[in-house]
Structure formats: structure tokens, C-alpha cells
């Protein structure tokens, strides 16, 4: 684009909407399971809906207390944010072979382990620390914890 070429209002708005629609992605690898997981950022409404579903409310003497089931919350975040899931095996010579799964609810996972669905697969396969770390990564790529300096730039 030359210096004297200007974008019109529609082109500027198109760029904004295109960026907003393309959620950020990041791929992580859990060596213990040889699992490559591609995570996609979640919108605030999606995170709020998951948080609401994972909130336990108790009424004691007229007082309502709320507590988030953090294990369920992280499992739901991970299941929802996973856009690609692969089991990766290293072959002789440095090559790798990958088996693509259709997500945490893949029949090959849940039927073999006799699970109710994807969230239970996440909870069963990941260790407590992995569940927390991957859940935190989902929130990070979803924009939580973004520094005001990052927003200014």
C-alpha cells in the first residue's frame, strides 16, 4: 500500500471484524501422553456460560454461597477450546506419526475408557497440575490476564 493510499471506513471495519472472528490459537504438547493439543481462544460469553455451569450454589440459613468446581471448569474450558487433538509417536529417524482425534469426545477415547463424554475424558487423562496449566493457557489465549500495556500497543 502506498503512502497516499487510504483505507476507506468499510475496509477498516472489515479488518476489525475479520480479526475479531479469527480467535487466537496455540498448540501445546503434553509429553507424558504424547498429546498435541491445539487450543483456540474462547469468547467472554462462552467462558461465562462454562463458569455458570460449573458454579455450585448452596443456601445455608438464607445465605447463598457460590463456589466454582475448578476441576470441572478447567475440563470444560479445555474441551471447548480444543480445535485439534493428536496422539504423536516418534519413529526411528526422527519422523513422527500422528493419529488425529475428533476432539476429547472422540469415540475411540470415550468408548475405550467407558466415559460419558469429552469433559470426563479431559478429567480422566490429564493430571491435576496439567488440568490447571492447560486451563490457564486457555484463559490466557482468550485474553484473560492481558496487561493494559498490551492493550495500549
Secondary structure, 3 states (H helix, E strand, C coil): CCCCCCCCHHHHHHHHHHHHHCCCEEEEEEHHHCEEEEEECCCHHHHHHHHHHCEEEEEECCEEEEEECHHHHHHHHHHHHEEEEEEEEECHHHCEEEEEECCCCCHHHHHHHCCCCHHHHHHHHCCHHHHHHHHHHHHHHCCCCCCHHHHHC
